């Protein structure tokens, strides 16, 4: 059976990953001299408290290659396939770390995928891959399916401020919006694996309504759009967004993910996002 591995930028919890047989690699968050794994040592709620109290913006680090060694050794010895689904290499060094770890196991059937996305859409790809693996579908067919889904996934998100994206160096094409933040609520997206500005709304209410419109306009409801919602300390707004999406699309199964610390560092508190498969 093909094994699936991802990391905490997917938003999947350690408990959910274990129940589904998915290997989960942590990201590293550094507050000054103190380092934390964000799977067992630092959850999103605790991180938000520390972030608001911090005098300096914490830093994130991709998982060191050594964290992959035990898992890679297991599949090398068993001869099984392992598919590693990771966030865009343009916003995270995780693909690079996994590739470095793989170099120690040149004969292992390890497939490392830069999904060109992050958070909920990454979780969707991981969950689909895990289900296909459970159904006994061969690794190459799963990889082909993931590539097809990658081309169809979309994500749109709102942030209360671009400050965190700017300081963390992940702002991409949204840089041009910095001087306008007082008068607009920007809708951002991932394009070719990096953050880009998409549209501007005058109020948060209009921005949230526009997120719903984008899903209605772009998601093929008959094809299973796999809608998901993400947030960082904005649970009430996220639940309202889910209810609006259910009413407008008819899709009832819309998972809610807490953005993990490694993403909140850049998105900041109060971020909201919606992801879906467009066709």
Number of C-alpha atoms within 10 A of each C-alpha: 14 22 20 26 22 25 29 29 28 26 23 26 20 19 12 11 20 12 9 14 14 21 17 23 24 23 24 21 23 15 16 12 5 8 16 16 19 23 21 10 12 17 17 20 15 11 19 21 12 13 19 12 10 12 10 10 17 20 16 21 16 19 22 19 17 12 14 20 15 10 14 22 15 13 18 18 10 11 15 15 21 23 23 22 27 31 25 21 18 17 20 21 18 27 22 18 17 27 17 15 18 21 11 13 15 10 11 20 19 23 18 19 20 19 24 22 30 26 28 29 29 27 25 23 24 26 17 17 26 23 14 17 20 15 11 12 15 13 23 13 13 20 17 11 15 20 15 11 20 18 13 15 24 22 25 23 24 23 23 16 18 21 16 20 21 16 13 16 11 20 24 18 16 20 15 11 15 14 10 11 14 9 11 16 23 26 23 21 24 21 16 11 18 20 22 20 20 15 14 19 16 12 13 16 11 12 20 23 15 17 23 19 16 15 24 16 11 15 23 16 17 8 10 13 21 23 29 23 26 27 28 24 20 14 17 10 16 24 15 12 21 24 14 17 24 16 12 13 18 11 17 12 11 18 14 19 21 25 31 27 30 26 25 23 22 25 27 22 21 18 23 26 26 29 29 25 25 23 16
